[in-house]
Amino acid sequence: MGTFLEKNWFKLAVGVILVAMIASFAYKLLANGGKPDERLTAMKAAPSFNLKDLDGKTVTSQDMNGKVQLVYFFYSFCPDVCLPTSYILSQVQDELKKKDLLGSKAQILSITVDPTRDTPEVLKAFGNRFESKPVPGGWTFLRGEESQVAKLAEDFGIMVIKEKDGNFSHSNAILLVDPKGQLRNYYDASNPELTVDHIVKDVVTLSKGK
């Protein structure tokens, strides 16, 4: 038994942390009557950032002023949750396009935690899976130094742990930030009860200045 724990303590610890964070997200959802659009009380100011887009242009948190943001920490080599969550974001993207909000009043930010492997070329190929008709300022993929992004994720309340095999354990959460830069909600993207409509309704609500 002791040998098992010694060999697997890291994975067990990561599992415990992930379960705790998911439970926290679930509690918040239940506290809101199970409907993310009922209560969007500001939690705290979202942390500032200074990153690069796939063309090497600097993108800062100040550039997001006046827009609702959906922020997702991911990496393209992720073996499980990142691809389906990015698909959810692609559906949100399509709905926001229909409402003429994407790019003007709302923006999706996908920030890689694995900039070494996620080169601009790799991320462009990844993004092309979802953006059939890109909207300027609509869905932006961002990169930074690995330590810089890890600190930013931590400041957002997202756990990121680099494993020995080079992959990452991370909280699979989409963050909602209002036009004034206030963090309003976490969505557990692994929760089967989370729907695209929930997210879109919250974005619409915040885009109206509520």
C-alpha positions in Angstrom: 0.0 0.0 0.0 2.8 2.4 0.9 4.6 1.6 -2.4 1.4 2.4 -4.3 1.0 5.8 -2.6 4.7 6.6 -3.1 4.4 5.9 -6.8 1.1 7.6 -7.4 1.0 10.5 -4.9 1.2 13.1 -7.6 -1.7 11.8 -9.6 -3.8 11.3 -6.5 -3.0 14.9 -5.3 -4.0 16.3 -8.7 -7.2 14.3 -8.6 -8.1 15.5 -5.2 -7.5 19.2 -6.2 -9.6 18.8 -9.4 -12.5 17.2 -7.6 -12.4 20.0 -5.0 -12.5 22.7 -7.7 -15.2 20.9 -9.6 -17.2 20.7 -6.4 -16.7 24.4 -5.9 -18.0 25.2 -9.4 -21.0 22.8 -8.8 -21.8 24.5 -5.5 -21.8 28.0 -7.2 -24.1 26.7 -10.0 -26.5 25.2 -7.4 -26.5 28.5 -5.4 -27.7 30.2 -8.6 -30.7 27.9 -8.8 -28.8 25.8 -11.4 -29.1 28.6 -14.0 -25.9 30.6 -14.6 -27.8 33.6 -15.9 -29.8 34.2 -12.7 -27.0 35.6 -10.5 -23.8 37.0 -12.0 -22.4 38.8 -8.9 -18.9 40.2 -9.5 -16.3 38.0 -7.7 -13.2 40.1 -8.2 -11.2 42.0 -10.7 -9.9 39.7 -13.4 -6.1 39.7 -13.5 -4.4 41.8 -16.1 -2.4 40.2 -18.9 0.1 40.9 -21.7 0.3 38.1 -24.2 0.8 37.6 -28.0 -1.7 36.5 -30.6 -0.8 34.1 -33.4 0.6 36.9 -35.6 2.9 38.1 -32.8 0.8 41.1 -31.9 0.6 42.1 -28.3 -2.8 41.7 -26.7 -3.5 43.1 -23.3 -6.4 43.0 -20.8 -6.9 46.7 -21.5 -7.7 45.8 -25.1 -10.7 43.9 -23.8 -12.3 46.9 -22.1 -15.9 47.2 -23.0 -16.2 43.5 -24.1 -17.6 40.4 -22.4 -14.8 37.8 -22.3 -14.9 34.0 -22.2 -11.4 32.9 -21.1 -10.2 29.3 -21.4 -6.8 27.9 -20.5 -6.0 24.9 -22.6 -3.4 23.2 -24.8 -3.8 21.6 -28.2 -2.0 18.4 -27.3 -4.4 17.8 -24.4 -5.5 14.1 -24.6 -9.0 14.6 -23.2 -11.0 17.7 -22.2 -9.6 20.6 -24.3 -10.9 19.5 -27.6 -14.5 19.0 -26.5 -14.4 22.2 -24.5 -13.1 24.1 -27.5 -16.0 22.6 -29.5 -18.4 24.0 -26.9 -16.7 27.4 -27.4 -17.1 27.1 -31.2 -20.9 26.6 -30.7 -20.9 29.7 -28.4 -19.0 31.5 -31.1 -21.6 30.6 -33.7 -24.5 31.8 -31.5 -22.8 35.1 -30.7 -22.2 35.7 -34.4 -25.9 35.3 -35.0 -26.6 37.9 -32.4 -23.9 40.3 -33.9 -22.1 40.3 -30.5 -18.9 38.5 -31.4 -16.0 40.8 -32.0 -17.9 44.0 -31.1 -19.2 43.2 -27.6 -17.9 39.8 -26.8 -14.6 38.0 -27.3 -13.4 34.4 -26.7 -9.8 34.1 -25.5 -8.1 30.7 -25.6 -4.7 30.8 -23.8 -2.3 27.9 -24.2 -0.5 26.6 -21.1 2.0 24.8 -23.4 3.6 27.5 -25.6 6.6 25.3 -26.4 4.6 22.8 -28.4 1.8 25.2 -29.2 3.6 27.3 -31.7 1.6 29.8 -33.7 1.5 27.4 -36.6 0.1 24.6 -34.4 -2.5 26.8 -32.9 -3.6 28.2 -36.3 -4.2 24.6 -37.4 -6.1 23.9 -34.2 -8.2 27.0 -34.5 -9.1 26.3 -38.1 -11.0 23.3 -36.9 -13.6 25.6 -35.3 -13.5 29.0 -37.1 -15.1 28.5 -40.5 -15.7 32.2 -40.9 -13.3 34.1 -38.5 -14.5 37.3 -37.0 -11.9 40.0 -36.3 -11.5 40.2 -32.5 -13.9 37.3 -32.1 -11.9 34.3 -31.0 -8.3 34.9 -30.2 -5.7 32.3 -29.4 -2.9 33.7 -27.1 0.6 32.6 -26.1 3.1 33.7 -23.5 6.0 32.3 -21.5 5.0 29.1 -19.8 5.7 30.5 -16.3 3.8 33.7 -17.2 0.7 31.8 -18.3 0.9 29.5 -15.3 0.9 32.5 -13.0 -2.0 34.1 -14.9 -4.0 31.0 -14.6 -3.3 30.8 -10.9 -4.5 34.5 -10.6 -7.7 33.6 -12.4 -8.2 30.6 -9.9 -7.3 28.0 -12.5 -5.0 25.1 -11.5 -2.2 24.2 -13.9 0.3 21.4 -13.1 3.0 20.2 -15.6 3.4 16.5 -15.5 6.6 14.5 -16.0 5.5 13.4 -19.5 5.2 17.0 -20.6 1.4 17.1 -20.5 -0.6 19.3 -18.1 -3.3 18.7 -15.5 -5.5 21.8 -15.4 -8.9 22.9 -14.3 -11.3 22.5 -17.2 -13.2 25.8 -16.6 -14.4 28.6 -18.8 -14.2 32.0 -17.1 -16.7 34.8 -17.7 -15.4 38.4 -17.4 -17.7 41.4 -17.8 -16.9 44.6 -19.9 -15.5 46.3 -16.8 -13.0 43.5 -16.2 -14.8 41.9 -13.3 -14.8 38.1 -13.0 -18.4 37.0 -13.0 -18.6 33.2 -13.3 -16.8 29.9 -13.7 -18.3 27.3 -15.9 -17.3 23.7 -15.3 -16.9 22.7 -18.9 -16.9 19.0 -17.9 -20.4 19.3 -16.4 -22.8 17.5 -18.8 -25.6 19.9 -17.6 -23.7 22.9 -18.9 -25.3 24.1 -22.1 -24.3 26.6 -24.8 -27.5 28.5 -24.2 -26.5 29.1 -20.5 -23.2 30.6 -21.5 -24.7 32.7 -24.4 -27.5 34.0 -22.1 -24.9 35.2 -19.6 -22.8 36.9 -22.3 -25.9 38.6 -23.6 -26.9 39.8 -20.1 -23.4 41.2 -19.4 -23.2 42.8 -22.9 -26.2 45.0 -21.8 -24.2 46.4 -18.9 -26.0 44.4 -16.2 
